[in-house]
Amino acid sequence: MPFLKTTGISVLGTQKDAHGGAGPARWDTWRPNVGLVQQERLPVDELHLIFNSEFTPLAERIKRDVISVSPETEVVFDIIELKDPWDFEEVYAKFYDYAKRPCFHKEKTDYYIHMSTGSHVEQICLFLLAESRHLPAKLIQTTPKEGHVRHSNDPKGTINIIDLDLSRYDKLAKRFELERQDDLSFLKQGIETKNAAFNKLIETIERVAVRSSDPILLTGPTGAGKSQLASQIFKLKKINGQVKGRFVDVNCATLGGDLAKAALFGYRKGAFTGADANHDGYLKEADGGMLFLDEIGELPLEAQAMLLKAVEEKTFRPLGAQKDERSDFQLICGTNRDLAVDVAERKFRADLLARINLWSFRLPGLADRREDIEPNLAYELARFAQKTGKHITFNRESRERFLSFALDPANLWQGNFRDLNAMVVRMATLSDGGRITEDIVEDEISRCSSAASAASEGSGPLPAAGSDVLSRVLGRGYASRFDAVDIAQLAHVIAVCRASKTAAEASKKLFAVSRRAKKTSNDSDRLAKFLARFDLKFREIAEA
């Protein structure tokens, strides 16, 4: 192992190092920098003394005394002219430049920053430079043995070394890990989820939530829990003191046309008919806090442009205003749409998507994490109890019957957690004596099965794709949302896609006639646009 030089960095103590004056009495007095080089457990090869040039005579005296008690120590004068050693801005700037000097060979030297001298501001600045690893040093504190500086029986004093590498401290590491586990549990609302992919996703979201204030995009099917997760992210940042303002939750699907601009950015009296007074919009309400825009894909294009400016510049102009307003908020967006397809169809701004897509997380549906149904069942019962004051439980048989139904692959859980919540609320409401019986569970299962059957049979016999596949990709009740001719056409397209390995292969089959009639074509784009009418993608169909 190569030899590492030991170097101390210390501010000259204009009072403590001057104790005892220049006469023999100084050797009976503890002086920090002289005592530092006399420590048997830490031989100092090089000592850097920081001081203003006006204190050069004192520095020369300390240098002579250091050499006399430790001849192997080389003393280096680092003159830093400080007008005010209590001015944080000046001290930190000059100490920062000092840490960048090429004379520091950080890979060949063990550095120790002496914290016993200098003003408190100087000590703080040296600590910050060590903590940020601009000076990768340990901290060292020297003190007189008897707790006073004059006439000590041992003028060498004692030392205490502090290593700022937190990985070396097992107890601290365990505390940080426990705190992180608490954060993860908080984001999951205390639910002991078992799905490995979901737990890994939450771990990543936790890191981003506590370390970044950039926009976050939450995607996934309706009912997957985007709103609840956004709220928990806000609460976590609030607990950690990272936000001070409110959590403002906005569903963009309820905003249309000029209403979106007025609601988001506010307006001034007289801006339009009916504007009888000034009104602060959602962005202003979220100042210092968090703005959650659910269904961001439904926002009109003009409002998207104004939102982009607000996110990037923290300023916006209310309708009818003569000057910009300021609002510093963190943005979280939610959507069940494929915004990339919307960009291709010019329904969503590419620049806004690029801005909000820095951190993008797709939440899986309940059917993709069935192992989490059981812990979420307990959570839903707890929510019901909190809301109604009634503690409801399953008996053993009814619980097993419900979980058998819930875990059955035939149950697609199209409404995700909203479906689970609705089922629990209905069963808990109908229970007597605080117990959900097997009869109540059977009635609820029958009700859900009848509703699913009625939805899928609404347009008569289904074509090639089959009702199960259509229900899986379109959701329960699709027959009431689409015309029969569209369903028939989609069923054929789905059947072809499922029989093809790639979207390009399916496109060639579906558009073979028109393909031969054209010199150039983009059949994959045609297929993507057709599927987008139903909020579908080829990958989702292939996996259905």
C-alpha positions as CSV (number, residue, x, y, z in Angstrom):
1,M,0.0,0.0,0.0
2,P,1.5,3.4,-1.0
3,F,2.5,5.8,1.8
4,L,0.0,8.6,2.3
5,K,1.1,12.0,3.6
6,T,-0.8,13.4,6.5
7,T,-1.7,17.1,6.1
8,G,-3.5,19.4,8.5
9,I,-5.4,22.5,7.4
10,S,-5.9,25.0,10.1
11,V,-6.8,28.7,10.6
12,L,-4.2,30.5,12.7
13,G,-5.7,31.2,16.1
14,T,-5.0,34.9,16.5
15,Q,-6.0,34.6,20.2
16,K,-5.6,30.9,21.2
17,D,-2.3,30.4,19.4
18,A,-1.0,33.7,20.9
19,H,-1.5,32.5,24.5
20,G,1.6,32.9,26.6
21,G,3.1,35.5,24.3
22,A,6.6,35.1,23.1
23,G,8.2,34.2,26.4
24,P,8.8,30.8,28.1
25,A,5.3,30.8,29.7
26,R,3.9,29.9,26.3
27,W,5.2,26.3,26.8
28,D,3.0,25.9,29.8
29,T,-0.1,26.9,27.8
30,W,-2.3,24.9,25.5
31,R,-2.0,26.4,22.0
32,P,-4.2,24.6,19.3
33,N,-1.8,24.4,16.4
34,V,1.3,23.6,18.5
35,G,-0.7,20.9,20.3
36,L,-1.9,19.5,17.0
37,V,1.5,18.4,15.8
38,Q,2.4,16.8,19.2
39,Q,-0.2,14.1,19.0
40,E,1.5,10.6,18.9
41,R,-1.6,9.0,17.3
42,L,-1.5,11.4,14.4
43,P,2.0,12.5,13.1
44,V,1.5,15.5,10.9
45,D,3.8,15.7,7.8
46,E,2.5,19.1,6.6
47,L,0.5,21.8,8.3
48,H,-1.2,24.5,6.3
49,L,-1.8,27.7,8.3
50,I,-4.5,30.1,7.0
51,F,-4.3,33.7,8.0
52,N,-4.3,37.4,7.0
53,S,-0.9,38.8,6.1
54,E,-1.1,41.2,9.1
55,F,-0.7,38.2,11.4
56,T,2.5,37.0,9.8
57,P,4.7,37.7,12.9
58,L,2.4,35.4,15.0
59,A,2.5,32.8,12.2
60,E,6.3,32.9,12.1
61,R,6.4,32.3,15.9
62,I,4.0,29.3,15.7
63,K,6.0,27.9,12.8
64,R,9.2,28.0,14.9
65,D,7.5,26.4,17.8
66,V,5.9,23.6,15.6
67,I,9.3,22.8,14.1
68,S,10.9,22.7,17.6
69,V,8.5,20.1,18.9
70,S,7.9,18.3,15.6
71,P,10.9,18.7,13.2
72,E,9.4,16.3,10.6
73,T,6.4,18.7,10.1
74,E,6.6,21.2,7.3
75,V,4.6,24.4,7.9
76,V,3.1,26.1,4.9
77,F,1.7,29.6,5.0
78,D,-1.6,30.0,3.1
79,I,-2.4,33.7,3.2
80,I,-6.1,34.5,2.6
81,E,-7.0,38.1,3.0
82,L,-10.4,38.4,4.7
83,K,-12.0,41.8,5.3
84,D,-14.5,40.2,7.7
85,P,-14.0,36.6,9.0
86,W,-17.7,36.7,10.0
87,D,-19.0,37.5,6.4
88,F,-20.3,34.1,5.2
89,E,-20.4,35.0,1.5
90,E,-16.8,36.3,1.5
91,V,-15.4,33.5,3.6
92,Y,-17.0,30.7,1.7
93,A,-16.1,32.2,-1.7
94,K,-12.4,32.5,-0.8
95,F,-12.2,29.2,1.0
96,Y,-13.9,27.5,-2.0
97,D,-11.2,29.0,-4.3
98,Y,-8.6,27.8,-1.8
99,A,-9.9,24.2,-2.0
100,K,-9.4,24.3,-5.8
101,R,-5.7,25.1,-5.5
102,P,-3.5,22.6,-7.5
103,C,-1.2,22.2,-4.4
104,F,-3.7,19.8,-2.9
105,H,-2.9,16.2,-4.1
106,K,-6.1,14.6,-2.9
107,E,-5.3,11.1,-4.1
108,K,-1.9,11.0,-2.3
109,T,-2.8,12.7,1.0
110,D,-4.9,12.2,4.1
111,Y,-6.3,15.6,4.9
112,Y,-7.5,16.7,8.3
113,I,-9.3,20.0,8.8
114,H,-8.6,21.5,12.3
115,M,-11.8,22.9,13.7
116,S,-10.4,24.4,16.9
117,T,-9.5,27.9,15.6
118,G,-10.9,30.6,13.5
119,S,-14.3,32.3,13.6
120,H,-17.4,30.2,13.7
121,V,-18.1,31.2,10.1
122,E,-14.7,30.0,9.0
123,Q,-15.2,26.7,10.8
124,I,-18.6,26.3,9.1
125,C,-17.2,27.0,5.7
126,L,-14.4,24.5,6.1
127,F,-17.0,21.9,7.3
128,L,-19.1,22.5,4.2
129,L,-16.1,22.1,1.9
130,A,-15.3,18.8,3.7
131,E,-18.9,17.6,3.7
132,S,-19.2,18.4,-0.1
133,R,-15.9,16.6,-0.7
134,H,-14.3,19.7,-2.3
135,L,-11.7,19.0,0.4
136,P,-12.0,15.2,1.0
137,A,-10.9,15.5,4.6
138,K,-11.7,14.3,8.1
139,L,-12.4,16.8,10.8
140,I,-10.1,17.1,13.8
141,Q,-10.8,18.8,17.1
142,T,-8.1,19.6,19.7
143,T,-8.9,20.6,23.3
144,P,-6.9,21.2,26.5
145,K,-7.0,18.2,28.8
146,E,-8.2,20.1,31.8
147,G,-10.8,22.2,29.9
148,H,-8.9,25.5,30.1
149,V,-6.2,27.1,28.1
150,R,-3.7,28.4,30.7
151,H,-1.3,26.6,32.9
152,S,-2.3,23.1,31.7
153,N,-0.3,20.2,33.1
154,D,-0.3,18.9,29.5
155,P,-0.1,21.7,26.9
156,K,-0.4,19.1,24.1
157,G,-4.1,18.6,24.9
158,T,-6.2,15.8,23.2
159,I,-7.7,15.3,19.8
160,N,-10.9,13.9,18.4
161,I,-11.2,12.8,14.8
162,I,-14.5,12.9,12.9
163,D,-14.8,11.1,9.5
164,L,-17.7,12.5,7.4
165,D,-17.9,9.4,5.3
166,L,-21.4,8.3,6.5
167,S,-21.0,4.8,5.1
168,R,-18.5,4.1,7.9
169,Y,-21.1,4.6,10.6
170,D,-23.3,1.5,10.8
171,K,-25.8,3.0,13.2
172,L,-26.3,6.0,11.1
173,A,-26.7,3.9,8.0
174,K,-29.3,1.8,9.7
175,R,-31.2,4.9,10.7
176,F,-31.2,6.2,7.2
177,E,-32.4,2.9,5.9
178,L,-35.2,2.8,8.4
179,E,-36.2,6.4,7.4
180,R,-36.2,5.4,3.8
181,Q,-38.4,2.3,4.5
182,D,-40.7,4.7,6.4
183,D,-40.9,6.9,3.3
184,L,-41.6,3.9,1.0
185,S,-44.4,2.7,3.3
186,F,-45.8,6.3,3.4
187,L,-45.9,6.5,-0.4
188,K,-47.8,3.1,-0.4
189,Q,-50.1,4.4,2.3
190,G,-48.9,1.7,4.7
191,I,-50.0,-1.1,2.4
192,E,-47.6,-4.1,2.5
193,T,-47.5,-4.6,-1.3
194,K,-45.9,-7.8,-2.6
195,N,-45.5,-7.2,-6.3
196,A,-41.8,-6.9,-6.9
197,A,-42.0,-4.6,-10.0
198,F,-44.4,-2.2,-8.2
199,N,-42.2,-2.1,-5.1
200,K,-39.2,-1.3,-7.2
201,L,-41.1,1.4,-9.0
202,I,-42.1,3.0,-5.7
203,E,-38.4,2.9,-4.5
204,T,-37.4,4.9,-7.6
205,I,-40.3,7.3,-7.1
206,E,-39.2,7.8,-3.5
207,R,-35.7,8.7,-4.5
208,V,-37.0,11.2,-7.1
209,A,-39.5,12.7,-4.7
210,V,-37.0,13.6,-2.0
211,R,-34.2,14.6,-4.3
212,S,-35.8,16.5,-7.2
213,S,-38.4,19.2,-7.7
214,D,-38.7,18.6,-11.5
215,P,-42.0,17.7,-13.0
216,I,-43.2,14.1,-12.7
217,L,-45.5,12.3,-15.1
218,L,-47.6,9.4,-13.8
219,T,-49.2,7.2,-16.4
220,G,-51.3,4.1,-16.3
221,P,-54.9,2.9,-16.6
222,T,-57.8,4.7,-15.0
223,G,-58.1,3.7,-11.3
224,A,-54.5,2.6,-11.0
225,G,-53.9,5.1,-8.1
226,K,-52.2,8.1,-9.8
227,S,-54.1,10.7,-7.8
228,Q,-53.5,9.0,-4.5
229,L,-49.7,8.6,-5.3
230,A,-49.4,12.3,-6.3
231,S,-51.0,13.3,-2.9
232,Q,-48.7,11.0,-1.0
233,I,-45.6,12.5,-2.8
234,F,-46.8,15.9,-1.8
235,K,-47.3,14.9,1.9
236,L,-43.8,13.2,1.9
237,K,-42.2,16.4,0.7
238,K,-44.2,18.5,3.1
239,I,-43.0,16.3,6.0
240,N,-39.4,16.7,4.8
241,G,-39.9,20.5,4.6
242,Q,-39.4,20.6,0.9
243,V,-42.7,22.3,0.1
244,K,-44.6,24.9,2.2
245,G,-47.6,25.6,0.1
246,R,-50.8,23.6,-0.8
247,F,-51.5,20.5,-2.9
248,V,-53.8,21.7,-5.7
249,D,-55.6,18.8,-7.5
250,V,-57.0,19.6,-10.9
251,N,-58.8,17.3,-13.3
252,C,-58.1,18.7,-16.8
253,A,-61.0,16.6,-18.3
254,T,-63.4,19.0,-16.6
255,L,-61.8,22.1,-18.2
256,G,-62.5,23.0,-21.8
257,G,-61.7,26.0,-24.1
258,D,-61.3,29.3,-22.3
259,L,-62.4,27.8,-19.1
260,A,-59.1,26.0,-18.8
261,K,-57.1,29.2,-19.1
262,A,-59.3,31.0,-16.7
263,A,-59.3,28.2,-14.2
264,L,-55.5,27.5,-14.4
265,F,-54.1,31.0,-14.8
266,G,-56.8,33.2,-13.3
267,Y,-58.3,36.4,-14.7
268,R,-58.8,40.0,-13.9
269,K,-62.0,41.9,-13.6
270,G,-63.5,42.6,-17.0
271,A,-61.4,40.1,-18.8
272,F,-64.5,38.5,-20.3
273,T,-68.3,38.6,-19.8
274,G,-69.0,37.5,-16.3
275,A,-65.6,38.3,-14.9
276,D,-66.9,40.6,-12.1
277,A,-63.9,40.4,-9.9
278,N,-60.2,39.3,-9.9
279,H,-59.7,35.6,-9.5
280,D,-56.5,33.7,-8.8
281,G,-56.2,30.5,-10.8
282,Y,-54.9,27.1,-9.7
283,L,-51.3,28.0,-10.5
284,K,-51.3,30.8,-8.1
285,E,-53.0,28.7,-5.4
286,A,-50.2,26.2,-5.8
287,D,-47.4,28.7,-5.2
288,G,-44.8,27.2,-2.9
289,G,-46.6,23.8,-3.1
290,M,-47.6,21.2,-5.7
291,L,-49.9,21.3,-8.7
292,F,-51.4,17.9,-9.8
293,L,-52.9,18.0,-13.3
294,D,-54.7,14.8,-13.8
295,E,-55.8,13.9,-17.3
296,I,-53.2,16.3,-18.7
297,G,-53.8,15.0,-22.2
298,E,-57.3,16.7,-22.1
299,L,-55.8,20.2,-21.7
300,P,-56.4,22.5,-24.8
301,L,-53.3,23.3,-26.8
302,E,-53.4,27.1,-26.1
303,A,-53.4,26.3,-22.3
304,Q,-50.6,23.8,-22.8
305,A,-48.4,26.6,-24.3
306,M,-49.1,28.9,-21.3
307,L,-48.4,26.0,-18.9
308,L,-45.0,25.3,-20.5
309,K,-44.0,28.9,-19.9
310,A,-45.2,28.7,-16.3
311,V,-43.2,25.5,-15.6
312,E,-40.0,26.8,-17.2
313,E,-40.1,30.4,-16.1
314,K,-42.3,30.2,-13.0
315,T,-44.3,33.1,-14.4
316,F,-47.7,33.4,-16.2
317,R,-50.1,36.1,-17.2
318,P,-53.7,35.9,-16.0
319,L,-56.4,36.6,-18.6
320,G,-56.9,40.4,-18.9
321,A,-53.8,41.2,-16.8
322,Q,-51.2,43.8,-17.8
323,K,-48.2,42.0,-16.2
324,D,-47.0,38.5,-15.3
325,E,-47.6,36.8,-12.0
326,R,-45.1,34.5,-10.4
327,S,-45.8,31.1,-8.9
328,D,-43.1,28.6,-7.9
329,F,-44.7,25.1,-7.7
330,Q,-43.7,21.5,-8.5
331,L,-45.8,19.9,-11.2
332,I,-47.1,16.4,-11.2
333,C,-49.1,15.2,-14.2
334,G,-51.3,12.2,-14.6
335,T,-52.7,10.5,-17.8
336,N,-54.1,7.3,-19.1
337,R,-53.4,8.3,-22.7
338,D,-50.3,7.7,-24.8
339,L,-49.1,11.3,-25.1
340,A,-46.5,10.4,-27.8
341,V,-49.4,9.4,-30.0
342,D,-51.2,12.6,-29.1
343,V,-48.1,14.5,-30.1
344,A,-48.0,12.7,-33.5
345,E,-51.6,13.7,-34.0
346,R,-50.9,17.3,-32.9
347,K,-53.2,17.0,-29.9
348,F,-50.4,17.6,-27.5
349,R,-47.4,19.8,-27.6
350,A,-44.1,18.0,-28.1
351,D,-42.2,20.7,-26.1
352,L,-44.5,20.3,-23.1
353,L,-44.2,16.6,-23.2
354,A,-40.4,16.8,-23.3
355,R,-40.6,19.1,-20.2
356,I,-42.9,17.0,-18.1
357,N,-41.5,13.6,-19.2
358,L,-38.1,13.9,-17.3
359,W,-39.4,11.6,-14.7
360,S,-42.1,9.3,-16.1
361,F,-43.6,6.4,-14.2
362,R,-46.3,3.9,-15.4
363,L,-48.5,2.5,-12.6
364,P,-49.7,-1.0,-13.3
365,G,-53.3,-2.0,-13.1
366,L,-54.7,-4.2,-10.4
367,A,-54.8,-7.2,-12.7
368,D,-51.1,-6.9,-13.2
369,R,-50.4,-7.1,-9.5
370,R,-52.9,-9.6,-8.2
371,E,-50.7,-10.5,-5.2
372,D,-51.4,-7.0,-3.9
373,I,-55.2,-7.5,-3.8
374,E,-55.1,-9.1,-0.4
375,P,-53.2,-6.3,1.4
376,N,-55.3,-3.7,-0.5
377,L,-58.5,-5.5,0.7
378,A,-57.4,-4.8,4.3
379,Y,-56.6,-1.2,3.4
380,E,-60.1,-0.7,1.9
381,L,-61.8,-2.1,5.0
382,A,-59.7,0.3,7.1
383,R,-60.8,3.2,4.9
384,F,-64.4,2.2,5.3
385,A,-64.0,2.1,9.1
386,Q,-62.3,5.5,9.2
387,K,-65.1,7.0,7.1
388,T,-68.1,5.4,8.8
389,G,-66.8,4.5,12.2
390,K,-67.9,0.9,11.7
391,H,-65.3,-1.9,11.9
392,I,-66.1,-4.5,9.4
393,T,-64.3,-7.9,8.8
394,F,-64.7,-11.0,6.7
395,N,-65.2,-14.4,8.2
396,R,-62.8,-17.0,7.0
397,E,-65.0,-18.6,4.4
398,S,-66.2,-15.3,2.9
399,R,-62.6,-14.0,2.7
400,E,-61.4,-17.1,0.9
401,R,-64.3,-16.9,-1.5
402,F,-63.7,-13.3,-2.3
403,L,-60.0,-13.8,-2.8
404,S,-60.7,-16.8,-5.1
405,F,-62.8,-14.5,-7.3
406,A,-60.4,-11.6,-7.1
407,L,-57.4,-13.7,-8.1
408,D,-59.1,-15.5,-10.9
409,P,-57.5,-14.5,-14.3
410,A,-61.0,-14.2,-15.8
411,N,-61.6,-11.2,-13.5
412,L,-59.9,-8.4,-15.5
413,W,-60.4,-5.6,-12.9
414,Q,-60.9,-3.0,-15.6
415,G,-61.7,-0.3,-13.0
416,N,-58.7,-1.3,-11.0
417,F,-58.7,0.0,-7.4
418,R,-61.9,1.8,-8.0
419,D,-63.6,-1.5,-8.6
420,L,-62.1,-3.0,-5.5
421,N,-63.1,0.0,-3.4
422,A,-66.7,-0.2,-4.7
423,M,-67.0,-3.9,-4.0
424,V,-65.7,-3.5,-0.5
425,V,-68.0,-0.5,0.3
426,R,-71.1,-2.4,-1.0
427,M,-70.3,-5.6,1.0
428,A,-69.4,-3.7,4.1
429,T,-72.5,-1.6,3.9
430,L,-74.8,-4.6,3.6
431,S,-73.1,-6.6,6.4
432,D,-74.8,-7.2,9.7
433,G,-73.0,-7.4,13.0
434,G,-69.7,-6.2,11.5
435,R,-69.2,-9.4,9.5
436,I,-69.2,-9.9,5.7
437,T,-70.7,-13.3,5.2
438,E,-70.2,-15.7,2.3
439,D,-73.8,-15.0,1.1
440,I,-72.9,-11.3,0.8
441,V,-69.7,-12.1,-1.1
442,E,-71.7,-14.5,-3.5
443,D,-74.3,-11.7,-4.1
444,E,-71.5,-9.2,-4.9
445,I,-69.7,-11.6,-7.3
446,S,-73.0,-12.4,-9.0
447,R,-73.7,-8.6,-9.4
448,C,-70.3,-7.9,-10.9
449,S,-70.5,-11.0,-13.3
450,S,-74.0,-9.9,-14.5
451,A,-72.8,-6.4,-15.1
452,A,-69.8,-7.6,-17.1
453,S,-71.9,-10.0,-19.1
454,A,-74.5,-7.3,-20.0
455,A,-71.8,-5.0,-21.1
456,S,-70.1,-7.5,-23.4
457,E,-73.4,-8.8,-24.9
458,G,-74.9,-5.4,-25.6
459,S,-74.2,-5.5,-29.4
460,G,-75.0,-9.1,-30.0
461,P,-72.6,-11.8,-31.1
462,L,-69.0,-10.6,-31.2
463,P,-66.7,-11.2,-34.1
464,A,-63.3,-12.9,-34.3
465,A,-61.5,-11.3,-31.5
466,G,-63.9,-12.6,-28.8
467,S,-65.6,-10.9,-26.0
468,D,-62.9,-11.7,-23.5
469,V,-60.2,-10.0,-25.5
470,L,-62.3,-7.0,-26.3
471,S,-63.2,-6.6,-22.6
472,R,-59.6,-6.9,-21.7
473,V,-58.4,-4.2,-24.1
474,L,-61.4,-1.8,-24.1
475,G,-62.7,-2.3,-20.5
476,R,-65.9,-3.4,-19.1
477,G,-69.0,-1.8,-20.8
478,Y,-67.2,-1.1,-24.1
479,A,-70.4,-1.9,-26.0
480,S,-72.1,1.1,-24.5
481,R,-69.2,3.4,-25.6
482,F,-68.6,2.4,-29.2
483,D,-70.8,1.8,-32.2
484,A,-71.3,-1.8,-33.3
485,V,-69.7,-1.2,-36.6
486,D,-66.5,0.2,-34.9
487,I,-66.4,-2.8,-32.5
488,A,-66.7,-5.2,-35.5
489,Q,-63.9,-3.4,-37.3
490,L,-61.7,-3.3,-34.2
491,A,-62.4,-7.0,-33.5
492,H,-61.0,-7.9,-36.9
493,V,-58.0,-5.6,-36.4
494,I,-57.3,-7.2,-33.0
495,A,-57.5,-10.7,-34.4
496,V,-54.9,-9.8,-37.1
497,C,-52.6,-8.1,-34.6
498,R,-52.7,-11.1,-32.3
499,A,-51.8,-13.3,-35.2
500,S,-48.8,-11.1,-36.1
501,K,-45.4,-10.8,-34.5
502,T,-45.0,-7.1,-35.2
503,A,-47.1,-4.0,-35.9
504,A,-45.4,-3.8,-39.3
505,E,-46.5,-7.4,-40.1
506,A,-50.1,-6.7,-39.1
507,S,-50.1,-3.5,-41.1
508,K,-49.1,-5.3,-44.3
509,K,-52.0,-7.7,-43.9
510,L,-54.6,-5.1,-43.0
511,F,-53.7,-2.6,-45.7
512,A,-52.5,-5.0,-48.4
513,V,-54.8,-3.6,-51.2
514,S,-54.2,0.1,-50.6
515,R,-50.5,-0.7,-50.1
516,R,-50.2,-2.1,-53.7
517,A,-51.9,1.0,-55.1
518,K,-49.3,3.4,-53.5
519,K,-45.7,4.0,-54.4
520,T,-44.8,4.9,-50.8
521,S,-46.7,4.0,-47.6
522,N,-46.6,4.2,-43.8
523,D,-49.0,1.4,-42.9
524,S,-47.6,1.2,-39.3
525,D,-48.6,4.8,-38.7
526,R,-52.1,4.1,-40.1
527,L,-52.5,1.2,-37.8
528,A,-51.3,3.2,-34.8
529,K,-53.7,6.0,-35.6
530,F,-56.6,3.6,-35.9
531,L,-55.8,1.9,-32.6
532,A,-55.4,5.4,-31.0
533,R,-59.1,6.1,-31.6
534,F,-59.7,3.4,-28.9
535,D,-56.7,4.5,-26.7
536,L,-54.9,1.3,-27.7
537,K,-51.4,0.3,-28.8
538,F,-50.2,-2.8,-30.7
539,R,-48.1,-3.9,-27.6
540,E,-51.2,-3.8,-25.4
541,I,-53.1,-6.0,-27.8
542,A,-50.3,-8.4,-28.2
543,E,-50.1,-8.8,-24.4
544,A,-53.8,-9.1,-23.8
